[in-house]
Amino acid sequence: MRTRLSTLLLAATLAAPCLSALTPGAARASEFKQYFLVLLRAGPNRGGTPEEIERIQRGHMDNIQRLVSAGKLAIAGPFEDGGELRGLFIFDVPTKGEVETLLAGDPAIQTGRLKPQILTWWSERGRALP
């Protein structure tokens, strides 16, 4: 799973300059749709009592459901191996600033259990996430 994600991220990183060269300005907006991919990494504050951890996780899951219901979060989920890379969000919102605001409302991020890394990601128009 980690190898597959690493390959996907490497391909996206290598393709980004090519995408810019092929689809400048208005052409990019008409041919591609922008999403924001958020990698959730283990944060510095992983400790706590079982009750605290349960409360934070419940708040994290409630926040995910709220964002999905609002049409802002296209997809979310954890990674299987339980390592440093804990989960993934894909936001369908217009700006990185909005993503930052939405992430600030997540109890797992607020408490430092998770640390987000935001990446701008483009997909060809007509392709759809589930």
Protein Blocks (a to p, Z undefined) as FASTA:
>chain_A
ZZmmmmmmmmmmmmmmmmmmmmgcjlmmmmpccdddddddddfblgccfklmmmmmmmmm
mmmmmmmmnomambgcddfklpablbdcddddfbfklmmmmmmmpmklmnomaccddddd
dddehiacZZ
